[in-house]
Amino acid sequence: MAEITLKGLAHSYSKSPSSHSDYAIRQMDHVWHQGGAYALLGPSGCGKSTLLNIISGLLEPSEGDVLFDGHRVNELPPEERNIAQVFQFPVIYDTMTVYDNLAFPLRNMNTPEYKVDPKVREIADILDLTPLLSRKAKNLTADEKQKVSMGRGLVRDDVSAILFDEPLTVIDPQLKWKLRRKLKEIHERFNITMIYVTHDQLEASTFADKIAVMYDGQVVQFGTPRELFEKPAHTFVGYFIGSPGMNFMSVSHQAGKVMFGELPLPVNEAVSRSVAAAGSSNIKLGIRPEFITVSNSPEPNSVPVEVVNLQDLGTYSLLSFTLNGQLFKARLPEGHAPVGDAAHAVFSDQHIALYVDEYLVEIGHE
């Protein structure tokens, strides 16, 4: 078990980096506490796998330190860090049986056979692999092979952490939820530090207690799934988390009013004061689709919008509309009254968020 600390960590594949764009990982400090279940979430190319490979020892960082329980491990290879890593594609020996694949990491450490057998059978039982123990790995399905690959990481008692790099990509969608649940059970049973890399917010939120959202080589927010949804600290988090993501409006303060282009927005005084005090040309208001109400007739503080389309998704409907030429999404509850082509939208003051230079700023209330 280990607490993993990243201290002043940065990495560039360029020999002479001179700007932020030259860095795959921009300078960061971060702590993964012992025994936590974490997800590293972000789009392709944001630096997730690079960061995971630095933690595991497959890659040495350009700058800063990786600490395991306070000890610097930058130069240590993976085998000396006691890290188990499960990759996107299963890493197993096709010519071996499932039993021998699971036993291999233990035998490689010269573990006595009387200790190997009970451990292999324990892990096989947890992963529902017991009926397959005598089968050759080459005869397994993709999801069975990935479970064996996971089992090879779990079978050792001495692992400091298990790192998962998009491990369910090759798994049938109907089986993914079972494996996510199984990983959660394993974490609760063994209390191992686990870091799970994914681009899928559902995978992240169902596995992890806390999620680190990465964007452009940085962790822009670290929090619970609920915190990421209710209080996104960066515009990217608002956009990336949620289905669909947060709506944003670039605004300014003119003649005592908050302006969305040429349109004055009916926001409360607290929002207006905060926009006026922002001191930047990059100011955005954000609101989630769940907190926009839409009706056919004008309401207090409503703005006229043009309806684009309505998708009935069963338990709710997704309404697309334009305001000032920009597309917005509103999530309407089941049974909502029909909406015509011309409608009126109200943005809940209580749920409007203010972003200055892409980061969340508290709205001042007096």
C-alpha positions as CSV (number, residue, x, y, z in Angstrom):
1,M,0.0,0.0,0.0
2,A,1.3,3.5,-0.7
3,E,0.5,7.1,-0.7
4,I,1.6,8.5,-4.0
5,T,2.7,12.2,-4.2
6,L,3.5,14.2,-7.3
7,K,5.7,17.1,-6.4
8,G,6.4,19.8,-9.0
9,L,5.9,17.2,-11.6
10,A,6.0,18.1,-15.3
11,H,6.9,16.2,-18.5
12,S,7.9,17.1,-22.0
13,Y,8.8,14.9,-24.9
14,S,10.7,17.9,-26.3
15,K,14.4,18.2,-25.4
16,S,14.1,22.0,-25.0
17,P,10.6,22.9,-24.0
18,S,9.9,26.6,-24.1
19,S,6.2,27.0,-23.7
20,H,3.1,25.3,-22.2
21,S,2.4,23.7,-25.5
22,D,5.7,21.8,-25.3
23,Y,4.5,19.9,-22.2
24,A,2.4,16.7,-22.1
25,I,2.1,17.2,-18.4
26,R,2.2,20.8,-17.1
27,Q,3.7,21.4,-13.6
28,M,1.4,19.9,-10.9
29,D,1.4,18.9,-7.3
30,H,-1.0,16.1,-6.4
31,V,-1.5,13.4,-3.7
32,W,-3.2,10.0,-4.1
33,H,-3.9,8.8,-0.5
34,Q,-3.2,5.2,0.5
35,G,-6.2,3.0,0.0
36,G,-8.2,5.4,-2.2
37,A,-10.2,4.5,-5.3
38,Y,-9.4,7.2,-7.8
39,A,-10.2,7.9,-11.5
40,L,-8.1,10.0,-13.9
41,L,-10.6,11.3,-16.3
42,G,-10.2,13.3,-19.5
43,P,-10.3,13.3,-23.3
44,S,-7.7,11.6,-25.6
45,G,-4.4,13.5,-25.6
46,C,-4.9,15.3,-22.3
47,G,-1.9,13.5,-20.6
48,K,-3.7,10.7,-18.7
49,S,-1.6,7.8,-19.9
50,T,1.6,9.8,-19.7
51,L,0.9,10.6,-16.1
52,L,0.1,7.0,-15.3
53,N,3.3,5.8,-17.0
54,I,5.3,8.2,-14.9
55,I,3.7,6.9,-11.7
56,S,4.3,3.3,-12.7
57,G,7.9,3.9,-13.7
58,L,7.6,3.2,-17.4
59,L,8.5,6.9,-18.0
60,E,10.8,9.2,-16.1
61,P,9.5,12.7,-15.6
62,S,11.3,15.7,-17.1
63,E,10.8,17.7,-13.9
64,G,9.8,17.2,-10.3
65,D,9.4,14.1,-8.2
66,V,7.3,11.0,-7.7
67,L,7.2,10.0,-4.1
68,F,5.9,6.7,-2.7
69,D,5.2,7.1,1.1
70,G,7.6,10.1,1.0
71,H,10.4,8.3,-0.8
72,R,11.6,9.5,-4.2
73,V,11.2,6.8,-6.8
74,N,11.9,8.7,-10.1
75,E,14.7,6.4,-11.2
76,L,13.2,3.1,-9.9
77,P,11.8,0.7,-12.6
78,P,8.3,-0.6,-12.2
79,E,9.3,-3.9,-10.6
80,E,11.0,-2.0,-7.8
81,R,7.9,0.1,-7.1
82,N,5.7,-2.9,-6.6
83,I,3.2,-1.4,-9.0
84,A,0.6,-3.5,-10.9
85,Q,-0.6,-2.0,-14.2
86,V,-3.6,-3.3,-16.2
87,F,-3.5,-2.0,-19.8
88,Q,-6.2,-1.3,-22.3
89,F,-5.5,-4.7,-24.0
90,P,-5.0,-7.8,-21.9
91,V,-1.4,-8.8,-21.1
92,I,-1.5,-12.5,-20.6
93,Y,0.3,-15.7,-21.8
94,D,-2.0,-17.4,-24.4
95,T,-0.2,-20.7,-24.2
96,M,-0.7,-20.9,-20.4
97,T,-3.8,-21.9,-18.5
98,V,-5.7,-19.4,-16.6
99,Y,-4.3,-20.9,-13.4
100,D,-0.7,-20.5,-14.5
101,N,-1.3,-17.0,-15.7
102,L,-2.6,-16.0,-12.3
103,A,0.2,-17.9,-10.6
104,F,3.0,-16.5,-12.7
105,P,3.6,-13.2,-10.8
106,L,3.9,-15.2,-7.5
107,R,6.1,-17.9,-9.0
108,N,8.3,-15.2,-10.5
109,M,8.9,-14.0,-6.9
110,N,9.8,-17.5,-5.8
111,T,6.7,-17.8,-3.7
112,P,6.3,-21.3,-2.2
113,E,3.6,-23.4,-4.1
114,Y,1.6,-23.9,-0.9
115,K,1.1,-20.2,-0.8
116,V,0.5,-19.8,-4.5
117,D,-2.5,-22.1,-4.8
118,P,-4.8,-20.5,-2.2
119,K,-4.0,-17.1,-3.5
120,V,-4.8,-18.0,-7.1
121,R,-8.0,-19.6,-6.1
122,E,-9.0,-16.6,-4.0
123,I,-8.5,-14.2,-6.9
124,A,-10.2,-16.6,-9.4
125,D,-13.2,-16.8,-7.1
126,I,-13.4,-13.0,-6.8
127,L,-13.3,-12.6,-10.6
128,D,-15.6,-15.5,-11.4
129,L,-12.7,-17.3,-13.1
130,T,-12.8,-20.6,-11.1
131,P,-14.6,-22.6,-13.9
132,L,-11.9,-21.5,-16.3
133,L,-8.7,-22.2,-14.3
134,S,-7.7,-25.2,-16.4
135,R,-8.4,-23.6,-19.8
136,K,-5.7,-22.2,-22.0
137,A,-5.9,-18.4,-22.1
138,K,-6.0,-18.3,-26.0
139,N,-9.5,-19.9,-25.8
140,L,-11.0,-17.1,-23.7
141,T,-13.2,-14.3,-24.7
142,A,-11.9,-10.7,-24.6
143,D,-13.6,-9.9,-21.3
144,E,-12.4,-13.2,-19.7
145,K,-8.8,-12.3,-20.9
146,Q,-9.1,-8.9,-19.3
147,K,-10.3,-10.4,-16.0
148,V,-7.2,-12.7,-16.1
149,S,-5.0,-9.6,-16.7
150,M,-6.6,-7.9,-13.7
151,G,-6.2,-11.0,-11.6
152,R,-2.4,-11.0,-12.4
153,G,-2.2,-7.5,-10.8
154,L,-4.4,-8.5,-7.8
155,V,-2.7,-11.8,-6.9
156,R,0.3,-10.2,-5.3
157,D,0.0,-9.1,-1.6
158,D,2.9,-6.6,-1.9
159,V,1.6,-4.2,-4.5
160,S,1.7,-0.6,-3.6
161,A,-1.0,0.4,-6.1
162,I,-2.9,-0.9,-9.1
163,L,-3.1,1.3,-12.1
164,F,-5.7,0.7,-14.7
165,D,-5.2,2.3,-18.2
166,E,-8.7,2.2,-19.9
167,P,-9.0,-1.5,-19.0
168,L,-12.6,-1.9,-20.3
169,T,-12.2,-0.5,-23.8
170,V,-12.2,-4.0,-25.4
171,I,-15.0,-5.3,-23.2
172,D,-18.6,-5.8,-24.5
173,P,-20.7,-2.8,-23.3
174,Q,-23.2,-5.2,-21.6
175,L,-20.3,-6.7,-19.5
176,K,-18.6,-3.4,-18.5
177,W,-21.0,-2.6,-15.6
178,K,-20.3,-6.1,-14.1
179,L,-16.5,-5.5,-14.3
180,R,-16.8,-2.0,-12.8
181,R,-18.8,-3.4,-10.0
182,K,-16.3,-6.2,-9.5
183,L,-13.4,-3.7,-9.3
184,K,-15.3,-1.7,-6.7
185,E,-15.8,-4.9,-4.6
186,I,-12.1,-5.7,-4.9
187,H,-11.1,-2.3,-3.7
188,E,-13.4,-2.5,-0.7
189,R,-12.1,-5.9,0.1
190,F,-8.4,-5.3,-0.2
191,N,-8.1,-1.5,0.5
192,I,-5.5,-1.2,-2.3
193,T,-4.7,2.3,-3.8
194,M,-6.3,2.2,-7.2
195,I,-6.0,4.7,-10.0
196,Y,-8.3,4.1,-13.0
197,V,-7.6,6.0,-16.2
198,T,-10.6,6.6,-18.5
199,H,-12.3,9.0,-20.9
200,D,-15.7,7.8,-19.8
201,Q,-17.4,9.8,-17.1
202,L,-19.7,6.9,-16.2
203,E,-16.8,4.5,-15.7
204,A,-15.1,7.1,-13.5
205,S,-18.1,8.0,-11.4
206,T,-19.1,4.4,-10.8
207,F,-15.6,3.2,-9.8
208,A,-14.0,6.1,-8.0
209,D,-14.5,7.9,-4.7
210,K,-12.7,10.9,-6.1
211,I,-12.0,11.9,-9.7
212,A,-9.1,13.9,-11.1
213,V,-10.2,15.7,-14.3
214,M,-7.4,16.3,-16.7
215,Y,-7.3,18.9,-19.4
216,D,-4.4,20.2,-21.5
217,G,-1.8,18.4,-19.3
218,Q,-3.2,19.6,-16.0
219,V,-5.5,18.3,-13.3
220,V,-8.1,21.1,-13.4
221,Q,-10.3,19.6,-10.6
222,F,-10.1,16.9,-8.0
223,G,-13.3,15.9,-6.3
224,T,-16.2,13.6,-5.8
225,P,-18.5,12.9,-8.7
226,R,-21.1,15.1,-7.1
227,E,-18.7,18.0,-6.6
228,L,-17.7,17.8,-10.2
229,F,-21.3,18.0,-11.3
230,E,-22.6,20.6,-8.8
231,K,-19.6,22.9,-8.7
232,P,-17.3,22.4,-11.7
233,A,-14.1,24.4,-11.0
234,H,-13.2,24.9,-14.6
235,T,-15.3,25.4,-17.8
236,F,-13.9,22.2,-19.2
237,V,-15.2,20.2,-16.2
238,G,-18.6,21.8,-16.7
239,Y,-18.6,20.9,-20.4
240,F,-17.1,17.3,-19.9
241,I,-19.2,16.2,-16.9
242,G,-22.9,15.8,-17.4
243,S,-25.1,14.5,-20.2
244,P,-25.2,16.9,-21.9
245,G,-22.6,19.2,-20.4
246,M,-23.0,22.8,-19.0
247,N,-24.1,25.7,-21.2
248,F,-21.8,28.7,-21.3
249,M,-22.3,32.3,-22.3
250,S,-19.4,34.8,-22.9
251,V,-20.6,38.0,-21.1
252,S,-19.5,41.5,-20.3
253,H,-20.7,44.3,-18.1
254,Q,-22.0,47.4,-19.8
255,A,-24.0,50.4,-18.4
256,G,-24.9,48.4,-15.3
257,K,-26.1,45.3,-17.2
258,V,-24.7,41.9,-17.9
259,M,-24.6,41.6,-21.7
260,F,-24.5,38.4,-23.8
261,G,-23.4,40.0,-27.0
262,E,-26.1,42.7,-27.6
263,L,-28.6,40.9,-25.4
264,P,-29.0,42.1,-21.7
265,L,-29.5,39.1,-19.4
266,P,-32.0,39.2,-16.6
267,V,-29.6,38.1,-13.8
268,N,-29.8,39.1,-10.1
269,E,-27.7,41.9,-8.5
270,A,-25.1,39.5,-7.0
271,V,-24.3,38.1,-10.5
272,S,-24.2,41.6,-12.0
273,R,-21.8,42.9,-9.3
274,S,-19.5,39.8,-9.7
275,V,-19.3,40.2,-13.5
276,A,-18.6,43.9,-13.1
277,A,-15.7,43.1,-10.6
278,A,-14.2,40.3,-12.7
279,G,-11.5,42.4,-14.2
280,S,-11.1,40.2,-17.3
281,S,-12.2,40.1,-20.9
282,N,-12.8,36.3,-20.6
283,I,-15.9,36.1,-18.5
284,K,-18.5,33.3,-18.8
285,L,-21.7,32.4,-17.1
286,G,-22.5,28.7,-17.0
287,I,-25.7,26.8,-16.2
288,R,-26.5,23.1,-16.5
289,P,-29.4,22.0,-18.8
290,E,-31.2,20.6,-15.7
291,F,-31.6,24.2,-14.3
292,I,-33.1,25.9,-17.4
293,T,-36.9,26.0,-17.4
294,V,-38.8,26.5,-20.7
295,S,-42.3,27.6,-21.4
296,N,-44.4,28.8,-24.3
297,S,-45.3,32.2,-22.7
298,P,-43.1,34.9,-21.0
299,E,-42.2,34.3,-17.4
300,P,-40.5,36.7,-14.9
301,N,-36.8,37.0,-16.0
302,S,-37.3,34.9,-19.1
303,V,-35.7,35.4,-22.5
304,P,-37.2,34.6,-25.8
305,V,-35.5,31.6,-27.6
306,E,-35.9,29.7,-30.9
307,V,-36.5,26.0,-30.5
308,V,-34.3,23.8,-32.8
309,N,-35.4,20.3,-31.8
310,L,-36.7,18.1,-29.0
311,Q,-35.5,14.6,-28.3
312,D,-37.7,12.3,-26.2
313,L,-35.3,10.1,-24.2
314,G,-38.0,8.4,-22.0
315,T,-37.5,9.7,-18.5
316,Y,-36.7,13.1,-19.8
317,S,-36.6,15.2,-23.0
318,L,-33.6,17.1,-24.3
319,L,-34.5,20.5,-25.8
320,S,-32.1,22.3,-28.1
321,F,-32.7,26.0,-28.6
322,T,-30.8,29.1,-29.8
323,L,-30.3,32.3,-28.0
324,N,-28.4,35.2,-29.6
325,G,-27.3,32.7,-32.3
326,Q,-25.8,30.2,-29.8
327,L,-27.0,26.7,-29.3
328,F,-28.2,25.7,-25.8
329,K,-29.5,22.5,-24.2
330,A,-32.3,22.2,-21.6
331,R,-33.3,19.0,-19.9
332,L,-37.0,18.8,-19.5
333,P,-38.7,16.4,-17.0
334,E,-41.0,13.6,-18.2
335,G,-44.5,14.9,-18.8
336,H,-43.4,18.5,-19.6
337,A,-45.9,20.5,-21.6
338,P,-45.3,20.6,-25.3
339,V,-43.0,23.4,-26.4
340,G,-43.6,25.4,-29.6
341,D,-41.0,26.8,-32.1
342,A,-40.8,30.1,-30.2
343,A,-40.4,29.7,-26.5
344,H,-39.1,31.4,-23.4
345,A,-36.3,30.2,-21.1
346,V,-35.4,31.1,-17.5
347,F,-31.9,30.5,-16.2
348,S,-32.1,29.8,-12.5
349,D,-30.2,32.5,-10.6
350,Q,-29.4,29.9,-7.9
351,H,-27.6,27.7,-10.3
352,I,-25.7,30.2,-12.5
353,A,-22.0,29.8,-12.1
354,L,-19.4,32.5,-12.9
355,Y,-16.1,31.7,-14.7
356,V,-13.2,34.2,-15.1
357,D,-10.4,33.0,-17.4
358,E,-12.0,29.6,-17.4
359,Y,-11.9,29.1,-13.6
360,L,-14.9,29.2,-11.2
361,V,-15.3,32.4,-9.2
362,E,-17.6,32.7,-6.3
363,I,-20.5,35.0,-6.8
364,G,-20.5,37.6,-4.1
365,H,-23.7,38.0,-2.1
366,E,-24.4,40.9,0.3
